[in-house]
Amino acid sequence: RITYVRTARPRARSSGSLRAFGTVRSVAQSGQVLHTPRIEVLISSSRDLPKRSRTFLNDLSYVVPSSLRLNRGRTSLKEIFTKARKLGASKVLILVTKRGNPSILFLFSTSGELLGYLMIAGVKLSTDMRITRKELLELLKDAKSFCIKESECPIVSSFLTDLGYTLGSECDVTAEIRTMDDLCVVRFLHKSSLMLPPEIRLRLDEGNDSIYKWGISLISESVKG
């Protein structure tokens, strides 16, 4: 069973009484038409996502442009990639957890290529920042431009570029990437200068062969089911 969750961007428009931020499934059940721009990134995770990792994935979906979050449940990776291609997405972002916490982000093309991965050392979430989902929706409902303002970590910049970020400073959402105590720290800022969740602390590991092989095995799973 697959459940789709709309992100804050782009805002859905529909006829009748359908709520602006309904799910794709609710639209299909109601028979109404949902008018929405192209989805570029489908976001999902490993199975049985713990609460903190689920919150991280929710927060991340707000700052990834043209994205759609999919609650995985018991869905296979093969089904996830198939759904991504049907939706016209070009990439799939998968979160893997360890001991209940966000651990690795794998980015794939929908054709089955491993584009990159990020190893997570720690996160600060909306619950830590005391920002509600309603506040995030209000802040980001009209966000259209996503930029990397400054970066001290080329690997992370490349990863965000693959997710749809461009270089610049005058955007609705900007990412600042800095090194701190052998980590790369990613902070997202709204154009009002308000810090947005999540803040992500990343390990500087550019050549972990075991992680790369793990990513390749996930590709194999996405093909075989």
FENHUDA-V456322 format. One record per residue. RES is the residue in three letters. PHI is phi in degrees with one decimal (none if undefined). PSI is psi in whole degrees, -180 to 180 (999 if undefined). D_LAST is the distance of its C-alpha to the last C-alpha in whole Angstrom. Layout:
res->{RES;RES}
phi->{PHI;PHI}
psi->{PSI;PSI}
d_last->{D_LAST;D_LAST}
This chain:
res->{ARG;ILE;THR;TYR;VAL;ARG;THR;ALA;ARG;PRO;ARG;ALA;ARG;SER;SER;GLY;SER;LEU;ARG;ALA;PHE;GLY;THR;VAL;ARG;SER;VAL;ALA;GLN;SER;GLY;GLN;VAL;LEU;HIS;THR;PRO;ARG;ILE;GLU;VAL;LEU;ILE;SER;SER;SER;ARG;ASP;LEU;PRO;LYS;ARG;SER;ARG;THR;PHE;LEU;ASN;ASP;LEU;SER;TYR;VAL;VAL;PRO;SER;SER;LEU;ARG;LEU;ASN;ARG;GLY;ARG;THR;SER;LEU;LYS;GLU;ILE;PHE;THR;LYS;ALA;ARG;LYS;LEU;GLY;ALA;SER;LYS;VAL;LEU;ILE;LEU;VAL;THR;LYS;ARG;GLY;ASN;PRO;SER;ILE;LEU;PHE;LEU;PHE;SER;THR;SER;GLY;GLU;LEU;LEU;GLY;TYR;LEU;MET;ILE;ALA;GLY;VAL;LYS;LEU;SER;THR;ASP;MET;ARG;ILE;THR;ARG;LYS;GLU;LEU;LEU;GLU;LEU;LEU;LYS;ASP;ALA;LYS;SER;PHE;CYS;ILE;LYS;GLU;SER;GLU;CYS;PRO;ILE;VAL;SER;SER;PHE;LEU;THR;ASP;LEU;GLY;TYR;THR;LEU;GLY;SER;GLU;CYS;ASP;VAL;THR;ALA;GLU;ILE;ARG;THR;MET;ASP;ASP;LEU;CYS;VAL;VAL;ARG;PHE;LEU;HIS;LYS;SER;SER;LEU;MET;LEU;PRO;PRO;GLU;ILE;ARG;LEU;ARG;LEU;ASP;GLU;GLY;ASN;ASP;SER;ILE;TYR;LYS;TRP;GLY;ILE;SER;LEU;ILE;SER;GLU;SER;VAL;LYS;GLY}
phi->{none;-114.1;-117.0;-96.9;-127.2;-68.6;-86.6;-73.0;-129.9;-80.8;-70.6;-79.7;-124.6;-148.9;-88.8;69.2;-100.3;-63.9;-66.5;-60.6;-114.6;-76.7;-90.3;-60.7;-62.9;-66.2;-66.4;-62.3;-71.4;-81.9;82.9;-87.9;-101.6;-100.7;-97.3;-146.2;-63.8;-61.1;-91.2;-104.1;-129.7;-99.9;-108.1;-148.3;-156.8;-70.4;-73.1;52.7;-70.4;-66.6;-59.1;-65.9;-68.4;-64.7;-64.4;-59.5;-63.8;-59.6;-61.6;-62.2;-63.4;-74.5;-110.2;-104.4;-64.4;52.2;-113.2;-137.1;-92.5;-121.0;-72.2;-70.2;60.0;-102.3;-68.4;-77.9;-62.7;-59.2;-65.5;-61.9;-66.2;-64.0;-64.2;-60.4;-66.0;-64.4;-80.2;85.8;-71.7;-103.1;-141.4;-126.4;-109.2;-116.6;-96.9;-110.9;-109.3;-142.5;53.7;86.6;-111.8;-57.1;-122.4;-140.2;-108.1;-105.0;-114.6;-122.1;-82.3;-70.6;-83.9;102.6;-103.6;-76.8;-88.1;167.6;-148.6;-128.9;-97.1;-90.6;-95.6;-179.4;-140.4;-119.5;-105.7;-58.7;-66.9;-73.2;-87.0;59.1;-112.2;-85.9;-60.3;-61.1;-66.4;-64.1;-60.1;-67.5;-68.0;-109.9;-61.6;-111.6;-67.2;-125.2;-118.2;-132.0;-129.5;-95.3;-77.4;-155.3;-150.0;-112.0;-132.3;-56.8;-62.8;-68.9;-59.5;-62.4;-62.6;-66.7;-62.1;-63.9;-86.2;112.3;-81.9;-122.6;-82.1;163.5;-132.1;-100.3;-132.5;-66.1;-132.0;-120.4;-111.5;-114.4;-122.4;-132.4;-88.0;-156.0;53.1;65.5;-122.4;-100.7;-109.9;-106.1;-122.8;-107.6;-124.1;-76.6;-61.2;-81.6;81.0;-74.1;-74.9;-105.7;-79.1;-94.3;-89.5;-123.5;-104.4;-118.3;-76.5;-86.5;-132.2;-92.1;-140.3;-79.4;-65.4;-67.7;-68.8;-60.2;-64.2;-62.3;-61.1;-64.4;-66.5;-67.8;-61.9;-60.8;-65.6;-68.4;-87.3;-86.7;84.8}
psi->{130;131;127;143;122;138;177;-19;140;156;133;145;138;165;167;-146;10;132;149;-31;47;171;162;-39;-42;-33;-44;-39;-33;-20;4;163;129;120;114;145;172;139;127;-32;125;126;128;-161;-180;168;161;58;124;165;-47;-40;-34;-40;-41;-45;-41;-49;-43;-36;-25;-25;10;114;145;45;161;128;137;120;116;-46;-125;15;138;160;-35;-43;-38;-47;-37;-44;-39;-45;-39;-34;-8;11;151;-13;155;127;120;128;130;138;161;123;37;-5;153;132;-51;139;120;133;125;153;156;-11;-7;24;133;113;-27;172;155;133;120;127;-27;161;156;123;174;-35;-33;-35;-6;45;127;162;-39;-42;-39;-43;-42;-40;-39;5;-28;12;129;-24;135;120;154;112;-46;150;137;8;94;-37;-42;-40;-44;-40;-46;-35;-41;-25;-2;5;151;168;135;180;-23;77;166;-37;130;148;132;126;115;154;142;115;51;18;158;126;123;124;137;133;136;158;-18;1;4;133;133;148;155;153;133;128;125;141;140;81;99;-10;43;105;-35;-37;-41;-45;-34;-45;-41;-38;-32;-36;-43;-40;-36;-23;-43;-24;999}
d_last->{15;15;19;20;23;25;27;30;30;31;32;31;34;34;37;38;38;34;34;34;31;29;25;23;23;26;27;25;27;30;30;32;31;30;31;29;29;26;23;22;20;17;18;16;15;14;14;17;19;23;26;27;24;23;27;26;23;25;28;26;25;29;29;26;28;26;23;21;20;17;17;14;15;12;9;6;6;5;7;10;10;10;13;14;15;17;19;20;19;19;18;15;17;15;18;17;20;22;25;24;25;24;23;21;20;18;18;16;17;14;15;13;16;17;20;21;21;24;25;26;30;31;31;33;32;34;35;36;38;39;38;36;34;36;38;35;35;38;38;35;35;37;36;35;36;34;35;36;39;40;37;38;35;33;30;30;31;29;26;28;29;25;25;28;31;34;37;40;42;43;39;38;36;37;35;37;36;38;38;40;40;38;35;34;35;33;35;35;38;39;42;44;44;42;39;36;33;31;33;31;32;30;30;32;29;29;28;26;24;22;20;20;18;16;15;14;12;10;10;8;5;5;6;4;0}
